[in-house]
Amino acid sequence: GYLPEGYVQENYEVLGRITSMEFTNNQGEKIRFSYVPEGSVTNISVDNENHEIGSCVILGNEAFSIIALDDKFDNGVIWNMDGHTFDLWGKIPMDELKKVAESILENK
């Protein structure tokens, strides 16, 4: 799927019901993606002091957008789709993060 220029997959792990992937660029910046079956997650915590929490749409599904207020923090999106809860985080603009999310899901 789509990744911003310079990012390559560094890690892929399946730990029980959690699947996670990590993509890194030459500057060491990371994009982290994970998913679990929907019933596996009872709550997800988000730092609301350093992020603005809103909503967006990922492939027709309502999602939480978590926008960093400071470049020290990652942007993120969290959504449910096809019986799974997905989350994606990185120090890239929200529109790029949404493109990554949509391309991963379209190519699953």
C-alpha positions in Angstrom: 0.0 0.0 0.0 0.9 3.7 0.2 3.7 4.9 2.4 5.2 8.4 2.5 8.5 8.5 0.6 11.4 7.0 2.4 9.5 4.7 4.8 10.1 0.9 4.7 8.6 -1.8 6.9 10.9 -2.6 9.8 8.9 -4.8 12.0 5.8 -7.2 11.8 4.6 -8.9 15.0 1.7 -11.1 16.0 1.4 -11.2 19.7 -1.7 -13.2 20.6 -4.6 -11.3 19.1 -2.6 -8.1 18.4 -1.0 -7.6 15.0 1.4 -4.7 14.8 3.7 -3.2 12.1 6.3 -0.5 12.2 7.6 1.5 9.3 10.8 3.7 9.6 12.5 6.3 7.4 16.2 7.2 7.1 15.7 9.9 9.9 14.4 7.2 12.3 10.9 8.5 12.2 8.3 5.8 12.7 4.8 5.0 11.6 3.1 2.4 13.8 0.0 0.4 12.8 -1.8 -2.2 14.8 -5.1 -4.0 14.9 -7.0 -6.4 17.1 -10.4 -8.2 16.9 -13.0 -5.6 17.9 -14.0 -7.4 21.1 -10.4 -7.6 22.3 -10.1 -3.9 23.2 -12.0 -2.6 26.2 -10.4 0.9 26.1 -7.7 3.0 24.4 -6.0 5.9 26.1 -5.1 9.1 24.3 -3.2 12.1 25.7 -5.7 14.9 25.5 -3.4 17.5 26.9 -1.0 17.4 23.9 -3.6 16.3 21.2 -6.8 17.6 19.7 -9.3 14.8 19.3 -11.8 15.0 16.5 -13.3 12.8 13.9 -12.6 11.8 10.3 -13.6 9.1 7.9 -11.5 6.1 6.9 -13.0 4.1 3.9 -16.5 5.2 4.9 -16.0 4.4 8.6 -16.1 7.1 11.3 -12.7 7.4 13.0 -11.1 9.3 15.8 -8.4 11.7 14.6 -5.8 12.5 17.2 -3.8 15.6 16.1 -0.6 16.5 17.9 -0.5 20.1 19.2 3.3 19.9 19.3 5.8 18.3 16.9 7.2 16.2 19.7 4.0 14.0 19.5 2.6 11.7 16.9 -0.7 12.2 15.0 -3.1 9.2 15.1 -6.3 7.7 13.8 -8.3 5.0 15.5 -11.3 3.2 14.0 -13.4 0.0 13.9 -14.0 -1.8 10.6 -14.7 -5.4 9.5 -14.8 -6.7 13.1 -11.4 -5.1 14.1 -10.1 -2.0 15.9 -7.3 -0.3 14.0 -4.8 2.4 15.2 -2.2 4.2 13.2 0.4 6.7 14.6 3.2 8.8 13.1 4.8 12.2 12.9 3.3 12.8 9.5 0.4 15.1 8.5 -3.1 13.7 9.1 -4.0 13.6 5.4 -0.9 11.4 4.9 -1.9 9.2 7.8 -5.3 8.7 6.3 -3.8 7.8 2.9 -1.6 5.1 4.7 -4.6 3.8 6.6 -6.8 3.5 3.5 -4.1 1.9 1.4 -3.3 -0.8 4.1 -7.0 -1.7 4.3 -7.6 -1.7 0.6 -4.7 -4.1 0.1 -5.4 -6.4 3.1 
